């Protein structure tokens, strides 16, 4: 009997062996810690948002940050760019901005008697788009291809972005004057939407104290890169290899599917949202030094990955419901795999 039990244990071990991930995440974990330390000298009380920014960066996604003016949205983006030693560009979206101001334009060269393509500011590794919803839809549409396919097509030619490529955009709440609602096709290309709220009393006292000692943008100018572009590329490859059990794939698909069959949701999340949720869970696990995801990783990524991809029904809006609250109820309605 004892021999049979030992054989079963050995058999179980051999069957589970192929599913054990053997990733060395030490470099990723140490690099992320250096980035957090670097950002802590500029940002106060934004630890959770920083982790989500790192999650999107390492998962090869893009981030949309929403908040009222004065919450350091732009500072957060510039600080992350300063902590990563890659090429950086910034675009200030305005109502009169044209698509060619983003992607570039062909100009006639009288010396060569030919048209030459001059690349726009989107040709960079880290692109900050400030107040993205202050430009009309035709300008926002200039980002569709580059955010999804990492290419720009102009004058019959296709130009590929250098890797790593990462877009971070800020926007003011749609209720504010002078803003345009982002098209669904545009907003769906952001892996996460982060919503910044007013700081707590303790955090605001910390902000005042840090500013009194050294203004934030002075500290920003003194920042040194904590990692380089090659680190981001290597880390993205590791995140892609993080192990996921089959029940967790079903869990992700079930959660996203619930948004498509809910009486208070008129437009549910697309399969792209499922991919964002999967990749977000994998990167969050890697940031914690784990080479496998858990249901808690999926739940941590769910709200930032789906809050901007759902459209509430008129009835839900009249009752004052919010996407975050709806998603929390969805989490509670789906059985967690064990």
C-alpha positions in Angstrom: 0.0 0.0 0.0 2.9 2.3 0.9 4.6 1.5 -2.4 1.4 2.3 -4.3 1.1 5.7 -2.5 4.8 6.6 -3.3 4.2 5.6 -6.9 1.1 7.9 -7.1 3.1 10.8 -5.5 5.9 10.4 -8.0 3.5 10.1 -10.9 1.7 13.3 -9.8 5.0 15.1 -9.5 6.1 14.0 -13.0 2.8 15.1 -14.5 2.9 18.5 -12.9 6.6 19.1 -13.7 6.0 20.4 -17.3 3.7 23.1 -15.9 6.2 24.5 -13.4 7.6 27.8 -14.7 11.3 28.3 -14.3 11.6 32.0 -15.0 14.4 34.0 -13.5 12.6 37.2 -12.5 15.4 38.7 -10.3 16.5 41.3 -12.9 12.9 42.4 -13.5 12.1 42.6 -9.8 15.3 44.6 -9.0 14.8 46.9 -12.0 11.2 47.6 -10.9 12.4 48.4 -7.4 14.9 50.9 -8.8 12.1 52.6 -10.8 9.9 52.8 -7.7 12.7 54.3 -5.7 13.4 56.8 -8.4 9.8 57.9 -8.7 9.3 58.2 -4.9 11.6 61.2 -5.0 9.1 63.0 -7.2 5.6 61.5 -6.5 3.9 61.3 -3.1 1.2 58.8 -2.2 0.9 57.2 -5.7 2.3 53.7 -4.9 -0.7 51.8 -6.3 -0.8 53.9 -9.5 2.9 53.4 -10.0 2.6 49.7 -9.8 -0.2 49.8 -12.5 2.0 52.0 -14.7 4.8 49.5 -14.4 2.4 46.6 -15.1 1.2 48.2 -18.4 4.8 49.2 -19.4 6.1 45.6 -18.9 3.0 44.1 -20.5 3.5 46.1 -23.7 0.3 48.1 -23.2 -0.6 51.8 -23.1 -2.1 53.9 -20.2 -4.8 56.6 -20.0 -4.7 58.7 -16.9 -7.8 60.7 -16.0 -8.2 63.3 -13.2 -9.1 67.0 -12.6 -6.3 69.5 -13.3 -3.6 69.8 -10.7 -3.3 66.1 -9.7 0.2 65.6 -11.2 -0.9 63.5 -14.2 1.7 65.0 -16.4 4.3 64.9 -13.7 3.7 61.2 -13.2 4.1 60.5 -16.9 7.3 62.6 -17.2 8.8 61.0 -14.1 8.3 57.5 -15.4 9.9 58.5 -18.7 12.8 60.0 -16.8 13.3 56.7 -14.9 13.5 54.8 -18.1 16.4 55.7 -20.3 14.7 55.8 -23.7 13.8 58.5 -26.2 11.0 60.7 -25.0 8.5 63.0 -26.8 5.5 65.0 -25.6 2.5 66.1 -27.5 0.1 68.8 -26.2 -3.3 68.0 -27.8 -5.3 71.2 -28.7 -8.5 71.7 -30.7 -6.5 73.0 -33.8 -4.0 70.1 -33.8 -3.9 68.2 -37.1 -3.2 64.5 -37.7 0.0 65.3 -39.5 1.2 67.2 -36.4 1.2 63.8 -34.7 2.4 61.3 -37.3 4.5 63.6 -39.7 4.1 64.8 -43.2 5.7 64.6 -46.7 7.5 67.8 -47.8 8.9 68.7 -51.2 12.7 68.9 -51.3 13.7 71.2 -54.2 17.3 69.8 -54.2 16.2 66.3 -54.8 13.0 67.3 -56.6 11.2 64.7 -54.6 8.9 64.4 -51.5 10.6 63.5 -48.3 8.7 62.2 -45.2 9.4 64.1 -42.0 8.5 62.0 -39.0 6.3 63.4 -36.3 6.8 63.4 -32.5 5.0 60.0 -32.3 8.2 58.4 -33.5 9.7 57.9 -30.1 10.0 55.2 -27.5 8.0 56.9 -24.8 5.2 59.2 -26.0 3.3 61.4 -23.6 0.0 62.8 -25.0 -1.1 65.6 -22.7 -4.9 66.3 -22.5 -5.8 63.9 -25.3 -9.5 64.7 -25.2 -8.9 68.4 -26.1 -8.3 67.4 -29.7 -11.2 66.4 -32.1 -11.8 62.9 -33.4 -9.8 63.3 -36.6 -6.6 64.0 -34.7 -7.2 61.2 -32.2 -7.7 58.9 -35.2 -4.1 59.5 -36.1 -3.2 57.3 -33.1 -5.3 54.2 -34.1 -2.6 52.5 -36.2 0.4 53.4 -34.2 -1.0 52.3 -30.8 -2.3 49.0 -32.1 0.2 48.0 -34.8 3.2 50.1 -33.8 3.4 51.4 -37.4 2.6 54.6 -39.3 1.5 54.5 -42.9 2.0 57.7 -44.9 2.3 58.4 -48.6 2.1 54.6 -49.4 5.0 53.7 -47.1 4.8 52.0 -43.7 7.2 53.0 -40.9 7.8 50.8 -37.9 8.2 52.1 -34.4 11.4 51.5 -32.4 11.0 49.2 -29.4 10.2 49.6 -26.7 7.1 51.7 -27.6 4.8 53.0 -24.9 2.0 55.7 -25.0 0.8 57.4 -21.9 -2.1 59.9 -22.3 -3.7 62.2 -19.8 -7.2 63.6 -20.0 -9.6 65.8 -18.0 -13.0 64.4 -17.0 -15.4 64.6 -19.9 -17.7 67.0 -17.9 -15.0 69.7 -18.1 -15.4 72.5 -20.7 -13.5 72.2 -23.9 -13.2 68.4 -24.0 -14.2 65.8 -26.6 -15.3 62.3 -25.8 -12.8 59.7 -27.0 -14.0 57.3 -29.7 -14.6 53.8 -28.5 -12.0 52.5 -31.0 -9.4 54.9 -29.4 -10.1 54.3 -25.8 -10.1 50.5 -26.4 -6.5 50.7 -27.4 -5.5 51.7 -23.9 -4.6 48.7 -21.7 -5.4 50.5 -18.5 -7.3 53.6 -17.5 -6.1 55.1 -14.2 -8.3 57.5 -12.3 -6.5 59.9 -10.0 -8.4 61.3 -7.0 -7.6 64.1 -4.5 -4.8 63.1 -2.1 -5.5 62.3 1.5 -4.6 64.9 4.2 -1.4 63.0 5.0 -0.4 62.7 1.4 -1.1 66.4 0.7 1.0 67.4 3.7 3.7 65.3 2.3 3.4 67.0 -1.1 3.7 70.4 0.5 6.7 69.3 2.5 8.4 67.9 -0.5 7.7 71.0 -2.6 9.0 73.2 0.2 12.2 71.3 0.2 12.5 71.1 -3.6 9.9 71.7 -6.3 8.8 68.6 -8.1 10.0 69.7 -11.5 13.4 70.5 -10.1 13.6 67.0 -8.7 12.4 65.7 -12.0 15.3 67.4 -13.8 17.8 65.7 -11.5 16.4 62.2 -12.0 18.7 59.7 -13.5 17.6 56.6 -15.5 17.0 53.6 -13.3 16.8 51.2 -16.3 17.3 51.3 -20.0 15.3 50.2 -23.1 16.9 46.8 -23.2 15.7 46.1 -19.7 12.1 46.8 -20.8 12.4 44.5 -23.8 13.9 41.7 -21.8 11.2 42.1 -19.1 8.4 42.1 -21.6 9.6 38.8 -22.9 9.7 37.4 -19.4 6.2 38.6 -18.7 4.9 36.9 -21.8 6.2 33.6 -20.5 4.5 33.8 -17.0 2.5 30.6 -16.5 -1.3 30.7 -16.6 -3.4 27.6 -15.6 -6.4 26.8 -17.8 -9.0 27.5 -15.1 -7.7 31.1 -14.8 -8.2 31.6 -18.6 -11.8 30.5 -18.1 -12.0 32.9 -15.1 -10.8 35.8 -17.2 -13.2 35.0 -20.1 -16.1 34.6 -17.7 -15.5 38.0 -16.0 -15.2 39.8 -19.3 -18.2 38.0 -20.8 -20.4 39.1 -17.9 -20.0 42.7 -19.1 -21.7 41.7 -22.4 -24.8 40.3 -20.7 -25.7 42.8 -18.0 -28.9 44.8 -17.8 -27.0 47.9 -16.8 -24.3 47.7 -19.4 -25.2 48.7 -23.0 -21.7 48.1 -24.5 -19.6 45.3 -23.0 -15.8 44.7 -23.1 -14.2 43.3 -26.3 -11.8 40.3 -26.6 -9.1 42.9 -26.6 -10.1 43.6 -23.0 -9.6 39.9 -22.2 -6.1 40.1 -23.6 -5.4 43.2 -21.6 -6.7 41.5 -18.4 -4.5 38.5 -19.0 -1.4 40.5 -19.8 -2.0 42.8 -16.8 -2.3 39.8 -14.4 0.9 38.3 -15.8 2.9 41.5 -15.4 1.5 42.1 -11.9 2.5 38.6 -10.9 6.0 39.2 -12.3 6.4 42.4 -10.4 5.7 40.5 -7.2 8.4 38.0 -8.2 6.0 35.2 -9.1 6.2 33.2 -12.3 2.5 32.3 -12.3 -0.7 34.3 -11.9 -3.4 33.9 -9.2 -7.0 35.0 -9.2 -5.9 38.0 -7.0 -3.7 39.2 -9.9 -6.7 39.0 -12.3 -8.9 40.9 -9.8 -6.2 43.6 -9.3 -6.0 44.2 -13.0 -9.8 44.0 -13.7 -11.0 47.5 -12.9 -8.2 49.5 -14.6 -8.4 47.2 -17.6 -12.2 47.3 -18.1 -13.5 50.5 -16.5 -13.1 52.5 -19.8 -14.3 49.7 -22.1 -17.9 49.6 -20.8 -20.8 51.9 -21.6 -23.4 52.0 -19.0 -27.1 52.1 -19.9 -29.2 55.2 -19.5 -31.0 53.6 -16.6 -27.7 52.9 -14.8 -26.5 56.4 -15.3 -29.8 57.8 -14.0 -29.4 55.7 -10.9 -25.9 57.1 -10.4 -24.0 53.8 -11.0 -20.3 53.8 -11.8 -18.2 51.4 -13.9 -16.0 50.6 -10.9 -18.9 49.6 -8.7 -20.4 47.5 -11.5 -17.0 45.7 -11.9 -16.7 45.0 -8.2 -20.1 43.4 -8.2 -19.1 41.3 -11.2 -16.0 40.0 -9.3 -18.3 38.9 -6.5 -20.7 37.2 -8.9 -18.1 34.9 -10.4 -16.8 31.8 -8.6 -13.0 32.1 -8.0 -11.1 29.0 -9.3 -9.2 27.0 -6.7 
